[in-house]
Amino acid sequence: MSSLEQSIKKYAMPFETEKDLSTILEAIGDAKIVLLGEASHGTSEFYSIRVELSKRLILEKGFTLIAVEGDWPSSQQVNRYIKGYSEGKEDVKDVLKAFNRWPTWMWANEEMADFILWLKEHNQKIEGRQNVGFYGIDVYSLWESLEEVITYLSKTNPGSEDLELAKKAFACFEPFNRHPETYAMSSINISEACVDEVSKLLKSIRAHEDNYNHVQEADLNLKINAMVAQNAEEYYRAMVRSDEISWNVRDEHMVEVINEVMDYHGHVAKIIIWEHNTHIGDASATDMEAAGMVNVGQILRLQNRKENVYSVGFGTYKGTVIAADQWAEPFKIMKVSAAIKDSWEHAMHVAGDFNKLLIFDDDNRHLFAEWIGHRAIGVVYNPEFEAYGNYVPSKMGSRYDAFIFLDETKALNPIEYDNS
């Protein structure tokens, strides 16, 4: 048995029931930012365990903000639903229809539906005292966010300079027919880019933010949608220049939204962030650093005191997963092959084929400092080729503060809507 496997056997604890999450709760301490990862966007247990951990963070440690790797406008439908801002008696699955951008299964799934219902009931019980909010921090919703800005300003400030700027920005993007790739290619000729329009819009809204109504977070919604428009424009323009640059634009945007949401809710704000391991596990402990890439976990660690940020990674040895063969194709249940030899997941399995929880601390981090491949599955997955592109070289003890290993997992349960 290798020294790594011996270290895993020494420090890993069995993870058998939800009660075993108490170990992580204790290790989190007084942290204000807790990042919960996933090794795929299509594994049921990654969602269900994050749900249970999030519930306990809310109930036992006073967390009131949840940020997810999803679009801001779609997530606002959930936020309004759980806070009682929505009119009528909506069904939770109808609310989750708002996540209509592929891959829809990331948030429109049965596991999330149960959690959203719990959040709504929790907020009703506490009767407005520190209601939990739900926010999307991703960068993709350029057109939808501009529409949100125009709709709001048309109702509240119909003659305003901000509305004219929003309409001008939307008109700039309109010829590209909501195709980001078309805009990205067009923007190679910088004269056709819409940089000035979105930057002027955000600057103007920031300058006038005291004029906007804060009822039901309307002012926050306006500001973030304008921010999405500016950063999405930069992201799509960066796509044709460099994957590394566009990655950094996206993750820096996510951090910007996280900080805006926390600032909006005051110094007592405590946030739970749900994203893929590749976003929440510190990029400086992976080969991403050599490529000049940063991520959410790394930036938040740099911006905050060490004890205020806590990240939890997830992984599995084998099972099934929801994914697609190619981008934008229908999802299907795929087999997750047994992890390759000499990978992190393989070492965790060889140290005992049962679920485990491993806490990294000052006493043991040095034992998990060697480079090792750590599996990452995206929304597109080709199991037969995973040995060539699904393992991220990582120093696990530095990448995360804790790791939950599930020896065998099953596929997520997407909500399948009747589109007839």
Buried (B, 14 or more C-beta within 10 A) or exposed (E): EEEBBEBBEEBBEEBEEBEBBEBBBEBBEEBBBBBBBBBBBBBBBBBBBBBBBBBBBBEEBEBBBBBBBBBBBBBBBBBBBBBEBBEEEBEBBEBBBBBEBBBBBBBBBBBBBBBBBBBBEBBEEEEEEBBBBBBBBBBBBBBBBBBBBBEBBEEBBEEBBBBEBBBBBBEBBEEBEEEBEEBBBBBEEEEEBBBEBBBBBBEBBEEBBEEBEEEBBBBBBBBBBBBBBBBBBBBBBBBBEEEBBBBBBBBBBBBBBBBBBBEBBEEEBBBBBBBBBBBBBBBBBBEBBEEEBBBBBBBBBEEBEEEBBBBBBBBBBBBBBBBBEEEEEEBEEBEBBBBBEEBBBBBBBBBBEBBBBBBBEEEBBEBBEEEBBBBBBBBEBBBEEBBEEBBBEBBBBBBBBBBBBBBBBBBBBBBEEEEE
